[in-house]
Amino acid sequence: MKIPMSSPDLTEADRQAVMEVLSTPNLSLGPKLPAFERAVCEYTGAKYAIAVNSGTAGLHLCVRAAGIGAGDLVVTTPFSFVASTNALLFENAIPVFVDVDARTGNLDVAQLCDALEHIEKYLPRRSPVPGGALKAVLPVDVFGQPAPMDEITDLARAHGLKVIEDSCEALGATYKGKQAGTFGDYGVFAFYPNKQMTTGEGGVIVTDDEQAAAFMRALRNQGRAPGDTWLSHTYLGYNYRLDEMSCALGITQLNRLDAMLAKREQVAAWYFERLRGLAGLEIPFIAPETTRMSWFVYVIRLERRIDRADFARRLEAHGVPVRPYFLPIHLQPYMVERFGWREGDFPITEDLGQRGVAVPFSGVMTEEQVEYVCQAIRAVLNGL
Ligand SMILES: *Cc1c(COP(=O)(O)O)cnc(C)c1O
């Protein structure tokens, strides 16, 4: 058996919705865009939604809306997909990393608190631009589990900082009963095909800030403010528009999101049943504040004695692909070159980065496939 790492969950109705757009003349900036944005507002409870062509683009627009510029300091996590930090580098801001909670992989509140009091202790060894003012906190809801947002927003407010919530892995998750992505000044979701729902490429920003929403809408569309013609541009903008085919798919996918999340929850439950208590690995930890997990990936942690590359090779031989999750951001080559981070700077992130393994996961996996993967994992662990 050959198991795919992830698969989008698509129906005939999804395909039909895209096909219908193709028989209209409106392939971009048509009626599907506002309809999709309204649906996102209804689902999340946010006042405004701004659809864009990737989660990364969404994060970048939040950075612009927050007024973050060259040298500004933003406290964030090195245990994430690189886009959460790259969005800061696009504006030459300086990411100030703090380490994560070993159980969840989300920002560690005690360290965040310390960093906001003593930011100088947390600055990178060097930076291509001189350090400026502390402007924002950028937490990430890792693997579909919300970061401790009550503490994060309280701390940010006490220090007069903006909060950009990277919820690109957590659409539909709830923290103390409230939707992920709606805690900070801005939240971002992403729709790449391996996410909980997809538009092909795509993302969306949610916010309750009317002015910021209007500004981000303008920036997404080449800096055209309301009243600008096609060739007049009030701001330096981008082409971050989401096309109509993607918006149409977004609408039908979002309609089914709760059902798709329930299927993913079932797949996670099958993994939990089979992997709980197995010697050699740890299963995911769900914090009590997480009132709903939005399963993005299922990541196990190998015991330190196990060589992950060897484990992965042996599983591949059974037709089971796995991925290391995440390789720490501060150790990516361009980050080391720019900021001088070193191994040992964020020990928990590095430990999780060395031991984390995402196993095949999607809402369309069958129990038989999960059983096959778990048998392969058991066989490999026994053979080590
Ligand atoms: C997926 C993801 C993004 C955005 O990815 P895009 O491919 O640009 O849509 C951003 N941050 C995190 C943590 C992600 O997992």
The ligand as an SDF file (V2000), in Angstrom:
LIG
                    3D

 15 15  0  0  0  0  0  0  0  0999 V2000
    0.4940   27.4500    5.6950 C   0  0  0  0  0  0  0  0  0  0  0  0
    1.0350   28.4660    6.6020 C   0  0  0  0  0  0  0  0  0  0  0  0
    1.1800   29.8080    6.2140 C   0  0  0  0  0  0  0  0  0  0  0  0
    0.7900   30.3590    4.8750 C   0  0  0  0  0  0  0  0  0  0  0  0
    1.1580   29.5870    3.8170 O   0  0  0  0  0  0  0  0  0  0  0  0
    0.8290   29.9260    2.2940 P   0  0  0  0  0  0  0  0  0  0  0  0
    1.4300   28.7680    1.5930 O   0  0  0  0  0  0  0  0  0  0  0  0
    1.4530   31.2270    1.9670 O   0  0  0  0  0  0  0  0  0  0  0  0
   -0.6560   29.9950    2.1220 O   0  0  0  0  0  0  0  0  0  0  0  0
    1.6330   30.7160    7.1590 C   0  0  0  0  0  0  0  0  0  0  0  0
    1.9690   30.3330    8.3950 N   0  0  0  0  0  0  0  0  0  0  0  0
    1.8530   29.0570    8.8040 C   0  0  0  0  0  0  0  0  0  0  0  0
    2.2180   28.7180   10.2130 C   0  0  0  0  0  0  0  0  0  0  0  0
    1.4140   28.0740    7.9100 C   0  0  0  0  0  0  0  0  0  0  0  0
    1.3290   26.8030    8.3120 O   0  0  0  0  0  0  0  0  0  0  0  0
  1  2  1  0
  2  3  1  0
  2 14  2  0
  3  4  1  0
  3 10  2  0
  4  5  1  0
  5  6  1  0
  6  7  2  0
  6  8  1  0
  6  9  1  0
 10 11  1  0
 11 12  2  0
 12 13  1  0
 12 14  1  0
 14 15  1  0
M  END
$$$$
